[in-house]
Amino acid sequence: MPDVTAATLIPAASPDQDLRLLIAGFLAGYGPSTRKTYAWIMKKWVVWCHERDLDVIQVRRVHIDLFARWMEEETKFAPATVCHHLCVLRSFYLYLEDENVIVQSPARRVRLPKHSQESSTQGLSREELIRFIAVSTYNPTYHAMVCMLALNGMRISEVVGAQIEHMSVERGHRTVRVIRKGSKHQTLPLSPKTARAIDAILGERTSGPILLTKDGTPMTRINAYKAVQRLGKKAGIDTNMHPHRLRHAFVTTALDAGVPLADVQDSVGHADPRQTQRYNRNRFSLDRNATHIVTAFLAGG
């Protein structure tokens, strides 16, 4: 996904600076990762409206419904993707309503498409995951990236954004502090295998991104996607490989290995743990993190 900012959402020749400012204000309320995703969706909406000579601020519900049908029929977006786009538009127009820019949001009663609550990501078997990790060892940087995804369940944005200076040792665990969705910071314990893979690529470096390309530039999401696809072919995995499949595999493998659901959720940052877990987190979360059990479970394969 391109690095879209609010300043690029409106064509340069457009006189609509008020719209540019409103979108920028709307996006400012979110963390960096969410902001990029929402900016990408808003750009698509703005372009769609401009191509049809529609005023983005004054659109009606019927226009948003037509946008939804266009996404379904012309772009062939999955129902879950269409639903995500419409939810972003709902949030945007509620923002305009709160700011007294419009009287009532046109997206308030827009019908959301029905979609399955199950993940559409195809999982990896235990044997496929073991094979994938083994194949990655030919390239130390790729191996470190794969370990962070598959053995720690990190998001690809967290992996490419991980910094050397955010690594530490706490309660006997090698750790890394990452920024999760909602700009929340979380300290994750690294499995010994992941820590060794990272150490192997750091050399004398003491600051900056953990993962660098062969040119010495920070690894990007695009670099990571291409690397994972190449590794998938080397591992003989026919289906399309992408970084999220490794994070998905971490979750399913952890559950297969007997890790309690609440601990898995806390490990990957899917949802807030229950109130009782909040009191135990500082004492036990590093010891109980699913990464250790996943690593041991795969080693037994």
Secondary structure, 3 states (H helix, E strand, C coil): CCCCCHHHCCCCCCCCHHHHHHHHHHHCCCCHHHHHHHHHHHHHHHHHHHHCCCCCCCCCHHHHHHHHHHHHHCCCCCHHHHHHHHHHHHHHHHHHHHCCCCCCCCCCCCCCCCCCCCCCCCCCCHHHHHHHHHHHHHCHHHHHHHHHHHCCCCCHHHHHHCEHHHEEEECCEEEEEEEEHHHEEEEEECCHHHHHHHHHHHCCCCCCECCECCCCCECCHHHHHHHHHHHHHHCCCCCCCCHHHHHHHHHHHHHHCCCCHHHHHHHHCCCCCCHHHHHHHHHHHHHHCHHHHHHHHHHCC
